[in-house]
């Protein structure tokens, strides 16, 4: 019944039907993209190997590993396109950062402004002056893509939507999102409101660094107003794709069907972005193909230092050598069928001279994949070595003369 209600609400939004005040207080209006919310994804695994082209019905797409920012697959990923509600990823990033700074908390109460309540599109029908906590507004923004809730959060942080949008554009520049311009914080169609699949992958990667966001983006159904307002996640991958951790859908008549999807399996996390999909189902199937491709072809490999010796020679010390140890390891994202050989090469610092303290860097293990250096492991002193003093130096000289 909840899904039927969600579908009816979506259609009524699309075709301009109105609801009574009593109905509005009990319902939530989702994007016009949930008509297929109960249609399962294809169970067929995408087994395409590296170098093959994926059959995805969309104008632009990218698959990125979020920690290394390595691009595993892309097509037209730098094409500027309207992102619809995927815009909210940046809005949510700023909210998460404000929480981390202690500027706001999940319990902070927010009073809805006239402006926030006027948004239209996806919404929870906030009334002017109605109070909700940051936690409740995050639920509405992430799960139901509510524009009114998103604007209310932006106004809390910056005082106005305009000020919040300025912060969004500033943060985009800091992240290197060179092809992005935000005109609002919701994703409603606006002249010049453009970004790219590549830039979306960058801000998605930044957002999922905040573990808190997954408390919302992995929820399939929830409610507000003591259960009177039901929320259904617009991202059907949450229900149908193993390992899904988020993240955000977007739909308008101009932007068409967009999705930034995140998932994690066996320690590998991926971000798949699909823009301007032909249908709602196409974007979800497209993201599934991208994620399947990544999980099938890549994994992380941990490389430890291969030290042949456990000490290194030093000069002007009470000891002629110092014990050494490798500090950490290198975690590499590699193709499962990679033919590049992993190799290591030692690099010692010049003139390793006492005094030396435990933990001082005395060299490096450089790690290579084929001819490309892909990492470096520090080699440190495992003990202290004092500088050679005058008397000990004389003793050594005399001892060498006596031996001779």
BALOBA-1460 file (C-alpha; in Angstrom, 3 decimals):
// residues 404
<rec num="1" residu="x" x="0.000" y="0.000" z="0.000"/>
<rec num="2" residu="x" x="2.880" y="2.383" z="0.825"/>
<rec num="3" residu="x" x="4.340" y="1.862" z="-2.637"/>
<rec num="4" residu="x" x="0.980" y="2.421" z="-4.307"/>
<rec num="5" residu="x" x="0.596" y="5.672" z="-2.388"/>
<rec num="6" residu="x" x="4.095" y="6.749" z="-3.419"/>
<rec num="7" residu="x" x="3.293" y="6.043" z="-7.071"/>
<rec num="8" residu="x" x="0.010" y="7.981" z="-6.929"/>
<rec num="9" residu="x" x="1.776" y="10.925" z="-5.308"/>
<rec num="10" residu="x" x="4.490" y="10.876" z="-7.938"/>
<rec num="11" residu="x" x="1.943" y="10.903" z="-10.760"/>
<rec num="12" residu="x" x="-0.101" y="13.639" z="-9.128"/>
<rec num="13" residu="x" x="3.056" y="15.767" z="-8.913"/>
<rec num="14" residu="x" x="3.844" y="15.154" z="-12.549"/>
<rec num="15" residu="x" x="0.349" y="15.968" z="-13.803"/>
<rec num="16" residu="x" x="-0.489" y="18.817" z="-11.478"/>
<rec num="17" residu="x" x="-3.153" y="17.231" z="-9.285"/>
<rec num="18" residu="x" x="-3.673" y="18.908" z="-5.913"/>
<rec num="19" residu="x" x="-4.207" y="17.513" z="-2.435"/>
<rec num="20" residu="x" x="-6.084" y="18.762" z="0.609"/>
<rec num="21" residu="x" x="-4.253" y="20.242" z="3.594"/>
<rec num="22" residu="x" x="-5.020" y="17.105" z="5.604"/>
<rec num="23" residu="x" x="-3.605" y="14.873" z="2.862"/>
<rec num="24" residu="x" x="-0.527" y="17.039" z="2.508"/>
<rec num="25" residu="x" x="0.279" y="16.679" z="6.213"/>
<rec num="26" residu="x" x="0.385" y="12.906" z="5.870"/>
<rec num="27" residu="x" x="2.144" y="12.367" z="2.566"/>
<rec num="28" residu="x" x="5.446" y="12.840" z="0.814"/>
<rec num="29" residu="x" x="5.939" y="13.735" z="-2.821"/>
<rec num="30" residu="x" x="8.831" y="11.920" z="-4.507"/>
<rec num="31" residu="x" x="10.542" y="12.588" z="-7.804"/>
<rec num="32" residu="x" x="8.758" y="11.332" z="-10.925"/>
<rec num="33" residu="x" x="11.131" y="8.388" z="-10.997"/>
<rec num="34" residu="x" x="9.599" y="5.786" z="-8.686"/>
<rec num="35" residu="x" x="7.052" y="4.240" z="-11.026"/>
<rec num="36" residu="x" x="9.449" y="1.310" z="-11.440"/>
<rec num="37" residu="x" x="10.471" y="1.166" z="-7.787"/>
<rec num="38" residu="x" x="9.303" y="-2.459" z="-7.402"/>
<rec num="39" residu="x" x="10.760" y="-3.687" z="-10.693"/>
<rec num="40" residu="x" x="13.834" y="-5.797" z="-9.822"/>
<rec num="41" residu="x" x="17.164" y="-5.286" z="-11.510"/>
<rec num="42" residu="x" x="18.394" y="-7.853" z="-13.991"/>
<rec num="43" residu="x" x="19.949" y="-10.829" z="-12.210"/>
<rec num="44" residu="x" x="22.412" y="-11.363" z="-15.044"/>
<rec num="45" residu="x" x="25.983" y="-10.555" z="-14.041"/>
<rec num="46" residu="x" x="27.977" y="-8.174" z="-16.227"/>
<rec num="47" residu="x" x="31.144" y="-10.098" z="-17.063"/>
<rec num="48" residu="x" x="32.708" y="-7.642" z="-19.485"/>
<rec num="49" residu="x" x="36.479" y="-7.614" z="-19.293"/>
<rec num="50" residu="x" x="38.706" y="-4.547" z="-19.277"/>
<rec num="51" residu="x" x="38.729" y="-2.889" z="-22.679"/>
<rec num="52" residu="x" x="35.205" y="-3.916" z="-23.633"/>
<rec num="53" residu="x" x="32.408" y="-1.389" z="-24.122"/>
<rec num="54" residu="x" x="29.437" y="-1.600" z="-21.787"/>
<rec num="55" residu="x" x="25.956" y="-1.320" z="-23.282"/>
<rec num="56" residu="x" x="24.510" y="1.519" z="-21.200"/>
<rec num="57" residu="x" x="21.717" y="3.733" z="-22.482"/>
<rec num="58" residu="x" x="22.928" y="7.096" z="-21.210"/>
<rec num="59" residu="x" x="24.813" y="10.120" z="-22.528"/>
<rec num="60" residu="x" x="27.582" y="10.114" z="-19.931"/>
<rec num="61" residu="x" x="28.990" y="7.727" z="-17.339"/>
<rec num="62" residu="x" x="31.984" y="6.963" z="-15.159"/>
<rec num="63" residu="x" x="33.194" y="4.329" z="-12.704"/>
<rec num="64" residu="x" x="35.674" y="5.542" z="-10.072"/>
<rec num="65" residu="x" x="37.460" y="4.062" z="-7.078"/>
<rec num="66" residu="x" x="36.809" y="6.793" z="-4.489"/>
<rec num="67" residu="x" x="40.013" y="6.614" z="-2.427"/>
<rec num="68" residu="x" x="42.562" y="6.632" z="-5.244"/>
<rec num="69" residu="x" x="40.206" y="8.526" z="-7.617"/>
<rec num="70" residu="x" x="41.302" y="6.050" z="-10.284"/>
<rec num="71" residu="x" x="38.918" y="5.914" z="-13.238"/>
<rec num="72" residu="x" x="38.049" y="2.324" z="-14.133"/>
<rec num="73" residu="x" x="35.569" y="3.045" z="-16.936"/>
<rec num="74" residu="x" x="34.208" y="6.171" z="-18.594"/>
<rec num="75" residu="x" x="32.308" y="7.454" z="-21.591"/>
<rec num="76" residu="x" x="31.797" y="11.187" z="-22.236"/>
<rec num="77" residu="x" x="32.514" y="11.750" z="-18.551"/>
<rec num="78" residu="x" x="33.500" y="15.409" z="-19.020"/>
<rec num="79" residu="x" x="30.359" y="16.407" z="-20.912"/>
<rec num="80" residu="x" x="28.528" y="19.217" z="-19.101"/>
<rec num="81" residu="x" x="24.959" y="18.183" z="-18.328"/>
<rec num="82" residu="x" x="22.186" y="19.188" z="-15.907"/>
<rec num="83" residu="x" x="22.425" y="16.903" z="-12.855"/>
<rec num="84" residu="x" x="18.921" y="17.237" z="-11.365"/>
<rec num="85" residu="x" x="18.833" y="16.107" z="-7.716"/>
<rec num="86" residu="x" x="22.323" y="14.621" z="-7.849"/>
<rec num="87" residu="x" x="23.129" y="18.254" z="-6.999"/>
<rec num="88" residu="x" x="22.133" y="17.386" z="-3.433"/>
<rec num="89" residu="x" x="25.354" y="15.386" z="-3.026"/>
<rec num="90" residu="x" x="27.223" y="18.674" z="-2.658"/>
<rec num="91" residu="x" x="24.511" y="20.059" z="-0.383"/>
<rec num="92" residu="x" x="24.807" y="16.977" z="1.813"/>
<rec num="93" residu="x" x="28.604" y="17.180" z="1.823"/>
<rec num="94" residu="x" x="28.441" y="20.697" z="3.276"/>
<rec num="95" residu="x" x="25.949" y="19.527" z="5.902"/>
<rec num="96" residu="x" x="28.221" y="16.627" z="6.887"/>
<rec num="97" residu="x" x="31.195" y="18.973" z="7.160"/>
<rec num="98" residu="x" x="29.177" y="21.395" z="9.307"/>
<rec num="99" residu="x" x="28.301" y="18.518" z="11.638"/>
<rec num="100" residu="x" x="31.972" y="17.464" z="11.820"/>
<rec num="101" residu="x" x="32.983" y="21.021" z="12.727"/>
<rec num="102" residu="x" x="30.379" y="21.102" z="15.488"/>
<rec num="103" residu="x" x="28.491" y="24.007" z="13.884"/>
<rec num="104" residu="x" x="25.287" y="21.955" z="13.982"/>
<rec num="105" residu="x" x="24.169" y="18.619" z="15.412"/>
<rec num="106" residu="x" x="21.598" y="16.024" z="14.369"/>
<rec num="107" residu="x" x="19.356" y="17.374" z="17.117"/>
<rec num="108" residu="x" x="19.527" y="20.989" z="15.948"/>
<rec num="109" residu="x" x="15.994" y="22.251" z="15.331"/>
<rec num="110" residu="x" x="15.239" y="24.025" z="12.047"/>
<rec num="111" residu="x" x="12.210" y="26.217" z="11.379"/>
<rec num="112" residu="x" x="11.088" y="26.048" z="7.751"/>
<rec num="113" residu="x" x="11.131" y="29.369" z="5.896"/>
<rec num="114" residu="x" x="8.632" y="30.581" z="3.323"/>
<rec num="115" residu="x" x="11.325" y="30.154" z="0.678"/>
<rec num="116" residu="x" x="12.099" y="26.562" z="1.607"/>
<rec num="117" residu="x" x="8.400" y="25.690" z="1.557"/>
<rec num="118" residu="x" x="7.998" y="27.150" z="-1.935"/>
<rec num="119" residu="x" x="10.369" y="24.782" z="-3.714"/>
<rec num="120" residu="x" x="7.957" y="22.377" z="-5.383"/>
<rec num="121" residu="x" x="9.136" y="19.196" z="-7.035"/>
<rec num="122" residu="x" x="10.144" y="16.449" z="-4.615"/>
<rec num="123" residu="x" x="9.113" y="17.540" z="-1.141"/>
<rec num="124" residu="x" x="7.777" y="16.627" z="2.277"/>
<rec num="125" residu="x" x="5.317" y="19.531" z="2.212"/>
<rec num="126" residu="x" x="6.954" y="21.587" z="4.929"/>
<rec num="127" residu="x" x="4.737" y="24.327" z="6.327"/>
<rec num="128" residu="x" x="6.252" y="27.782" z="7.045"/>
<rec num="129" residu="x" x="7.421" y="27.754" z="10.648"/>
<rec num="130" residu="x" x="7.248" y="23.961" z="10.947"/>
<rec num="131" residu="x" x="10.202" y="22.666" z="12.964"/>
<rec num="132" residu="x" x="12.216" y="19.569" z="12.200"/>
<rec num="133" residu="x" x="15.592" y="18.388" z="13.404"/>
<rec num="134" residu="x" x="18.647" y="18.133" z="11.165"/>
<rec num="135" residu="x" x="18.284" y="14.362" z="11.461"/>
<rec num="136" residu="x" x="14.723" y="14.485" z="10.095"/>
<rec num="137" residu="x" x="15.656" y="16.860" z="7.286"/>
<rec num="138" residu="x" x="18.562" y="14.600" z="6.304"/>
<rec num="139" residu="x" x="16.170" y="11.645" z="6.112"/>
<rec num="140" residu="x" x="13.888" y="13.623" z="3.830"/>
<rec num="141" residu="x" x="16.722" y="14.917" z="1.642"/>
<rec num="142" residu="x" x="18.624" y="11.660" z="1.203"/>
<rec num="143" residu="x" x="15.802" y="9.122" z="1.094"/>
<rec num="144" residu="x" x="12.996" y="11.080" z="-0.604"/>
<rec num="145" residu="x" x="15.094" y="13.792" z="-2.308"/>
<rec num="146" residu="x" x="12.964" y="16.509" z="-0.705"/>
<rec num="147" residu="x" x="13.767" y="19.947" z="-2.089"/>
<rec num="148" residu="x" x="12.131" y="21.829" z="0.784"/>
<rec num="149" residu="x" x="14.164" y="19.876" z="3.348"/>
<rec num="150" residu="x" x="17.389" y="20.456" z="1.407"/>
<rec num="151" residu="x" x="16.845" y="24.220" z="1.227"/>
<rec num="152" residu="x" x="16.007" y="24.328" z="4.936"/>
<rec num="153" residu="x" x="19.359" y="22.680" z="5.687"/>
<rec num="154" residu="x" x="21.173" y="25.103" z="3.393"/>
<rec num="155" residu="x" x="19.549" y="28.092" z="5.074"/>
<rec num="156" residu="x" x="20.546" y="26.715" z="8.478"/>
<rec num="157" residu="x" x="24.208" y="26.652" z="7.446"/>
<rec num="158" residu="x" x="24.462" y="29.842" z="5.387"/>
<rec num="159" residu="x" x="21.400" y="31.922" z="6.239"/>
<rec num="160" residu="x" x="20.052" y="31.810" z="2.700"/>
<rec num="161" residu="x" x="19.966" y="29.482" z="-0.273"/>
<rec num="162" residu="x" x="22.043" y="31.982" z="-2.247"/>
<rec num="163" residu="x" x="24.769" y="31.984" z="0.391"/>
<rec num="164" residu="x" x="24.685" y="28.199" z="0.568"/>
<rec num="165" residu="x" x="25.010" y="27.887" z="-3.222"/>
<rec num="166" residu="x" x="28.065" y="30.167" z="-3.086"/>
<rec num="167" residu="x" x="29.619" y="27.751" z="-0.576"/>
<rec num="168" residu="x" x="28.746" y="24.833" z="-2.858"/>
<rec num="169" residu="x" x="30.569" y="26.397" z="-5.792"/>
<rec num="170" residu="x" x="33.543" y="27.295" z="-3.599"/>
<rec num="171" residu="x" x="33.780" y="23.714" z="-2.305"/>
<rec num="172" residu="x" x="33.491" y="22.386" z="-5.854"/>
<rec num="173" residu="x" x="36.545" y="24.428" z="-6.851"/>
<rec num="174" residu="x" x="38.483" y="23.152" z="-3.834"/>
<rec num="175" residu="x" x="37.738" y="19.580" z="-4.913"/>
<rec num="176" residu="x" x="38.914" y="20.249" z="-8.486"/>
<rec num="177" residu="x" x="35.439" y="20.072" z="-10.012"/>
<rec num="178" residu="x" x="36.452" y="22.310" z="-12.900"/>
<rec num="179" residu="x" x="33.322" y="21.782" z="-15.021"/>
<rec num="180" residu="x" x="30.665" y="22.413" z="-12.386"/>
<rec num="181" residu="x" x="28.452" y="25.419" z="-11.707"/>
<rec num="182" residu="x" x="25.607" y="25.250" z="-9.196"/>
<rec num="183" residu="x" x="22.699" y="27.706" z="-9.445"/>
<rec num="184" residu="x" x="20.670" y="26.186" z="-6.605"/>
<rec num="185" residu="x" x="21.087" y="23.527" z="-3.921"/>
<rec num="186" residu="x" x="18.272" y="21.225" z="-5.046"/>
<rec num="187" residu="x" x="18.912" y="20.410" z="-8.693"/>
<rec num="188" residu="x" x="15.752" y="21.999" z="-10.046"/>
<rec num="189" residu="x" x="16.377" y="22.951" z="-13.678"/>
<rec num="190" residu="x" x="18.075" y="26.350" z="-14.020"/>
<rec num="191" residu="x" x="20.034" y="28.050" z="-16.771"/>
<rec num="192" residu="x" x="23.741" y="27.317" z="-16.315"/>
<rec num="193" residu="x" x="23.242" y="24.673" z="-13.610"/>
<rec num="194" residu="x" x="25.655" y="22.086" z="-15.024"/>
<rec num="195" residu="x" x="28.193" y="19.477" z="-14.001"/>
<rec num="196" residu="x" x="29.796" y="16.312" z="-15.365"/>
<rec num="197" residu="x" x="29.835" y="12.642" z="-14.481"/>
<rec num="198" residu="x" x="33.491" y="12.991" z="-13.528"/>
<rec num="199" residu="x" x="32.819" y="15.897" z="-11.176"/>
<rec num="200" residu="x" x="29.869" y="14.057" z="-9.627"/>
<rec num="201" residu="x" x="32.137" y="11.076" z="-8.957"/>
<rec num="202" residu="x" x="34.595" y="13.405" z="-7.216"/>
<rec num="203" residu="x" x="32.008" y="14.937" z="-4.873"/>
<rec num="204" residu="x" x="30.407" y="11.528" z="-4.285"/>
<rec num="205" residu="x" x="33.811" y="10.168" z="-3.267"/>
<rec num="206" residu="x" x="34.191" y="13.032" z="-0.828"/>
<rec num="207" residu="x" x="30.708" y="12.578" z="0.641"/>
<rec num="208" residu="x" x="31.091" y="8.878" z="1.394"/>
<rec num="209" residu="x" x="34.175" y="9.620" z="3.481"/>
<rec num="210" residu="x" x="31.570" y="10.664" z="6.063"/>
<rec num="211" residu="x" x="30.245" y="7.403" z="7.503"/>
<rec num="212" residu="x" x="27.153" y="9.191" z="8.801"/>
<rec num="213" residu="x" x="25.722" y="9.649" z="5.296"/>
<rec num="214" residu="x" x="25.344" y="5.880" z="4.926"/>
<rec num="215" residu="x" x="22.993" y="5.835" z="7.916"/>
<rec num="216" residu="x" x="20.562" y="7.550" z="5.555"/>
<rec num="217" residu="x" x="21.556" y="6.458" z="2.052"/>
<rec num="218" residu="x" x="21.202" y="2.741" z="2.855"/>
<rec num="219" residu="x" x="17.657" y="3.063" z="4.217"/>
<rec num="220" residu="x" x="14.916" y="1.661" z="1.981"/>
<rec num="221" residu="x" x="11.849" y="2.965" z="3.839"/>
<rec num="222" residu="x" x="11.349" y="5.308" z="6.808"/>
<rec num="223" residu="x" x="8.863" y="7.885" z="8.045"/>
<rec num="224" residu="x" x="8.474" y="11.357" z="9.518"/>
<rec num="225" residu="x" x="5.826" y="13.116" z="11.623"/>
<rec num="226" residu="x" x="5.239" y="10.134" z="13.902"/>
<rec num="227" residu="x" x="4.715" y="7.819" z="10.970"/>
<rec num="228" residu="x" x="2.268" y="10.058" z="9.105"/>
<rec num="229" residu="x" x="4.738" y="10.826" z="6.308"/>
<rec num="230" residu="x" x="6.203" y="7.746" z="4.633"/>
<rec num="231" residu="x" x="9.584" y="7.918" z="2.903"/>
<rec num="232" residu="x" x="10.607" y="5.539" z="0.104"/>
<rec num="233" residu="x" x="14.182" y="5.627" z="-1.174"/>
<rec num="234" residu="x" x="14.334" y="6.787" z="-4.777"/>
<rec num="235" residu="x" x="17.452" y="4.627" z="-5.270"/>
<rec num="236" residu="x" x="16.187" y="1.112" z="-5.985"/>
<rec num="237" residu="x" x="19.733" y="-0.293" z="-5.851"/>
<rec num="238" residu="x" x="19.411" y="-0.035" z="-2.070"/>
<rec num="239" residu="x" x="16.858" y="-2.831" z="-2.286"/>
<rec num="240" residu="x" x="18.076" y="-4.837" z="-5.259"/>
<rec num="241" residu="x" x="21.892" y="-4.606" z="-5.473"/>
<rec num="242" residu="x" x="24.192" y="-6.361" z="-3.008"/>
<rec num="243" residu="x" x="26.617" y="-4.037" z="-1.243"/>
<rec num="244" residu="x" x="24.858" y="-0.773" z="-2.140"/>
<rec num="245" residu="x" x="25.768" y="2.094" z="0.184"/>
<rec num="246" residu="x" x="23.992" y="4.953" z="-1.642"/>
<rec num="247" residu="x" x="23.896" y="7.473" z="-3.019"/>
<rec num="248" residu="x" x="21.549" y="9.815" z="-4.960"/>
<rec num="249" residu="x" x="19.113" y="9.841" z="-7.839"/>
<rec num="250" residu="x" x="18.119" y="12.780" z="-10.012"/>
<rec num="251" residu="x" x="15.314" y="13.304" z="-12.502"/>
<rec num="252" residu="x" x="13.884" y="16.246" z="-14.425"/>
<rec num="253" residu="x" x="12.457" y="16.549" z="-17.914"/>
<rec num="254" residu="x" x="15.670" y="18.267" z="-19.040"/>
<rec num="255" residu="x" x="18.249" y="16.240" z="-17.101"/>
<rec num="256" residu="x" x="16.418" y="12.967" z="-17.787"/>
<rec num="257" residu="x" x="17.388" y="10.062" z="-15.508"/>
<rec num="258" residu="x" x="20.571" y="10.412" z="-13.458"/>
<rec num="259" residu="x" x="22.188" y="8.382" z="-10.696"/>
<rec num="260" residu="x" x="25.299" y="8.377" z="-8.552"/>
<rec num="261" residu="x" x="25.528" y="4.889" z="-7.043"/>
<rec num="262" residu="x" x="28.008" y="3.672" z="-4.456"/>
<rec num="263" residu="x" x="28.623" y="0.080" z="-3.406"/>
<rec num="264" residu="x" x="31.213" y="-1.944" z="-1.510"/>
<rec num="265" residu="x" x="32.211" y="-5.601" z="-1.733"/>
<rec num="266" residu="x" x="35.219" y="-7.402" z="-0.286"/>
<rec num="267" residu="x" x="36.935" y="-4.178" z="0.751"/>
<rec num="268" residu="x" x="36.543" y="-2.523" z="-2.660"/>
<rec num="269" residu="x" x="34.314" y="0.559" z="-2.796"/>
<rec num="270" residu="x" x="33.136" y="2.009" z="-6.100"/>
<rec num="271" residu="x" x="31.261" y="5.068" z="-7.379"/>
<rec num="272" residu="x" x="29.204" y="4.674" z="-10.575"/>
<rec num="273" residu="x" x="27.639" y="7.738" z="-12.190"/>
<rec num="274" residu="x" x="25.092" y="7.626" z="-15.005"/>
<rec num="275" residu="x" x="23.749" y="10.850" z="-16.526"/>
<rec num="276" residu="x" x="20.900" y="11.482" z="-18.961"/>
<rec num="277" residu="x" x="19.649" y="7.916" z="-19.004"/>
<rec num="278" residu="x" x="16.823" y="7.140" z="-21.397"/>
<rec num="279" residu="x" x="14.529" y="5.655" z="-18.731"/>
<rec num="280" residu="x" x="14.567" y="5.228" z="-14.977"/>
<rec num="281" residu="x" x="15.274" y="1.508" z="-15.326"/>
<rec num="282" residu="x" x="18.112" y="2.228" z="-17.774"/>
<rec num="283" residu="x" x="20.015" y="4.322" z="-15.235"/>
<rec num="284" residu="x" x="19.739" y="1.647" z="-12.545"/>
<rec num="285" residu="x" x="20.710" y="-1.143" z="-14.942"/>
<rec num="286" residu="x" x="23.526" y="1.076" z="-16.239"/>
<rec num="287" residu="x" x="24.898" y="1.678" z="-12.755"/>
<rec num="288" residu="x" x="24.622" y="-2.052" z="-12.029"/>
<rec num="289" residu="x" x="26.664" y="-2.829" z="-15.151"/>
<rec num="290" residu="x" x="29.347" y="-0.346" z="-14.129"/>
<rec num="291" residu="x" x="29.541" y="-1.727" z="-10.593"/>
<rec num="292" residu="x" x="29.540" y="-5.334" z="-11.814"/>
<rec num="293" residu="x" x="32.362" y="-4.451" z="-14.190"/>
<rec num="294" residu="x" x="34.436" y="-2.950" z="-11.384"/>
<rec num="295" residu="x" x="33.923" y="-5.779" z="-8.913"/>
<rec num="296" residu="x" x="34.624" y="-8.412" z="-11.578"/>
<rec num="297" residu="x" x="37.858" y="-6.877" z="-12.816"/>
<rec num="298" residu="x" x="39.572" y="-5.072" z="-9.917"/>
<rec num="299" residu="x" x="40.640" y="-5.615" z="-6.336"/>
<rec num="300" residu="x" x="43.056" y="-4.217" z="-3.779"/>
<rec num="301" residu="x" x="46.382" y="-5.938" z="-3.146"/>
<rec num="302" residu="x" x="48.541" y="-5.170" z="-0.115"/>
<rec num="303" residu="x" x="52.290" y="-5.046" z="-0.792"/>
<rec num="304" residu="x" x="54.697" y="-5.381" z="2.136"/>
<rec num="305" residu="x" x="58.349" y="-4.352" z="1.971"/>
<rec num="306" residu="x" x="60.773" y="-7.118" z="1.060"/>
<rec num="307" residu="x" x="63.843" y="-6.177" z="3.101"/>
<rec num="308" residu="x" x="66.782" y="-8.477" z="2.421"/>
<rec num="309" residu="x" x="68.795" y="-6.999" z="5.303"/>
<rec num="310" residu="x" x="67.736" y="-6.078" z="8.829"/>
<rec num="311" residu="x" x="70.352" y="-3.360" z="9.315"/>
<rec num="312" residu="x" x="72.161" y="-0.624" z="7.410"/>
<rec num="313" residu="x" x="75.655" y="0.862" z="7.730"/>
<rec num="314" residu="x" x="76.029" y="4.308" z="9.272"/>
<rec num="315" residu="x" x="78.971" y="6.652" z="9.822"/>
<rec num="316" residu="x" x="80.239" y="8.467" z="12.932"/>
<rec num="317" residu="x" x="78.174" y="6.358" z="15.295"/>
<rec num="318" residu="x" x="78.967" y="4.354" z="18.407"/>
<rec num="319" residu="x" x="77.653" y="1.436" z="16.358"/>
<rec num="320" residu="x" x="78.660" y="0.834" z="12.763"/>
<rec num="321" residu="x" x="75.142" y="-0.248" z="11.785"/>
<rec num="322" residu="x" x="71.590" y="0.455" z="12.874"/>
<rec num="323" residu="x" x="68.718" y="-2.056" z="12.795"/>
<rec num="324" residu="x" x="65.958" y="-1.116" z="10.369"/>
<rec num="325" residu="x" x="62.273" y="-1.847" z="9.801"/>
<rec num="326" residu="x" x="59.678" y="-1.057" z="7.167"/>
<rec num="327" residu="x" x="56.913" y="1.309" z="8.216"/>
<rec num="328" residu="x" x="53.544" y="0.279" z="6.797"/>
<rec num="329" residu="x" x="52.750" y="-1.137" z="3.378"/>
<rec num="330" residu="x" x="51.279" y="-0.155" z="0.026"/>
<rec num="331" residu="x" x="47.682" y="-0.925" z="-0.891"/>
<rec num="332" residu="x" x="47.292" y="-1.088" z="-4.668"/>
<rec num="333" residu="x" x="44.181" y="-1.163" z="-6.823"/>
<rec num="334" residu="x" x="45.038" y="-3.657" z="-9.532"/>
<rec num="335" residu="x" x="43.268" y="-5.383" z="-12.366"/>
<rec num="336" residu="x" x="42.727" y="-9.018" z="-11.412"/>
<rec num="337" residu="x" x="44.285" y="-10.171" z="-14.686"/>
<rec num="338" residu="x" x="47.058" y="-7.569" z="-14.609"/>
<rec num="339" residu="x" x="50.180" y="-8.664" z="-16.463"/>
<rec num="340" residu="x" x="52.305" y="-5.903" z="-14.961"/>
<rec num="341" residu="x" x="54.854" y="-7.359" z="-12.568"/>
<rec num="342" residu="x" x="55.041" y="-5.868" z="-9.100"/>
<rec num="343" residu="x" x="58.646" y="-5.113" z="-8.160"/>
<rec num="344" residu="x" x="60.523" y="-3.293" z="-5.411"/>
<rec num="345" residu="x" x="63.700" y="-1.217" z="-5.345"/>
<rec num="346" residu="x" x="65.608" y="0.071" z="-2.320"/>
<rec num="347" residu="x" x="66.533" y="3.745" z="-2.088"/>
<rec num="348" residu="x" x="68.850" y="4.765" z="0.776"/>
<rec num="349" residu="x" x="69.337" y="8.282" z="2.059"/>
<rec num="350" residu="x" x="72.766" y="9.763" z="1.379"/>
<rec num="351" residu="x" x="75.237" y="10.042" z="4.266"/>
<rec num="352" residu="x" x="73.369" y="8.185" z="6.998"/>
<rec num="353" residu="x" x="75.203" y="9.685" z="9.943"/>
<rec num="354" residu="x" x="74.830" y="9.428" z="13.725"/>
<rec num="355" residu="x" x="73.216" y="10.517" z="15.931"/>
<rec num="356" residu="x" x="70.148" y="8.558" z="14.863"/>
<rec num="357" residu="x" x="66.894" y="8.249" z="16.766"/>
<rec num="358" residu="x" x="64.488" y="5.350" z="16.579"/>
<rec num="359" residu="x" x="61.937" y="6.135" z="13.856"/>
<rec num="360" residu="x" x="64.257" y="8.300" z="11.738"/>
<rec num="361" residu="x" x="63.797" y="7.652" z="8.018"/>
<rec num="362" residu="x" x="66.920" y="6.094" z="6.520"/>
<rec num="363" residu="x" x="65.521" y="5.018" z="3.168"/>
<rec num="364" residu="x" x="62.564" y="3.853" z="1.116"/>
<rec num="365" residu="x" x="61.210" y="0.814" z="-0.655"/>
<rec num="366" residu="x" x="59.872" y="2.036" z="-3.990"/>
<rec num="367" residu="x" x="57.096" y="-0.165" z="-5.371"/>
<rec num="368" residu="x" x="56.568" y="-0.509" z="-9.124"/>
<rec num="369" residu="x" x="53.826" y="-1.955" z="-11.293"/>
<rec num="370" residu="x" x="55.629" y="-2.591" z="-14.540"/>
<rec num="371" residu="x" x="57.657" y="0.571" z="-15.122"/>
<rec num="372" residu="x" x="55.362" y="2.847" z="-13.119"/>
<rec num="373" residu="x" x="56.086" y="3.686" z="-9.508"/>
<rec num="374" residu="x" x="52.844" y="3.118" z="-7.607"/>
<rec num="375" residu="x" x="53.920" y="3.496" z="-4.004"/>
<rec num="376" residu="x" x="56.654" y="4.049" z="-1.456"/>
<rec num="377" residu="x" x="57.273" y="2.472" z="1.951"/>
<rec num="378" residu="x" x="59.467" y="4.218" z="4.519"/>
<rec num="379" residu="x" x="62.436" y="2.389" z="6.057"/>
<rec num="380" residu="x" x="63.129" y="3.633" z="9.569"/>
<rec num="381" residu="x" x="65.742" y="3.102" z="12.250"/>
<rec num="382" residu="x" x="64.592" y="0.514" z="14.792"/>
<rec num="383" residu="x" x="66.926" y="1.792" z="17.536"/>
<rec num="384" residu="x" x="68.890" y="4.830" z="18.707"/>
<rec num="385" residu="x" x="72.555" y="5.231" z="17.809"/>
<rec num="386" residu="x" x="74.654" y="7.862" z="19.572"/>
<rec num="387" residu="x" x="77.283" y="9.934" z="17.847"/>
<rec num="388" residu="x" x="80.844" y="8.603" z="18.187"/>
<rec num="389" residu="x" x="82.714" y="10.622" z="20.848"/>
<rec num="390" residu="x" x="86.428" y="11.522" z="20.914"/>
<rec num="391" residu="x" x="87.624" y="8.823" z="23.342"/>
<rec num="392" residu="x" x="85.737" y="5.981" z="21.664"/>
<rec num="393" residu="x" x="87.104" y="7.197" z="18.347"/>
<rec num="394" residu="x" x="90.671" y="7.063" z="19.729"/>
<rec num="395" residu="x" x="90.072" y="3.560" z="21.075"/>
<rec num="396" residu="x" x="88.940" y="2.390" z="17.682"/>
<rec num="397" residu="x" x="92.003" y="3.884" z="16.042"/>
<rec num="398" residu="x" x="94.343" y="2.247" z="18.562"/>
<rec num="399" residu="x" x="92.558" y="-1.063" z="18.235"/>
<rec num="400" residu="x" x="92.948" y="-0.959" z="14.459"/>
<rec num="401" residu="x" x="96.678" y="-0.149" z="14.832"/>
<rec num="402" residu="x" x="97.167" y="-2.973" z="17.325"/>
<rec num="403" residu="x" x="95.484" y="-5.420" z="14.988"/>
<rec num="404" residu="x" x="97.742" y="-4.291" z="12.213"/>
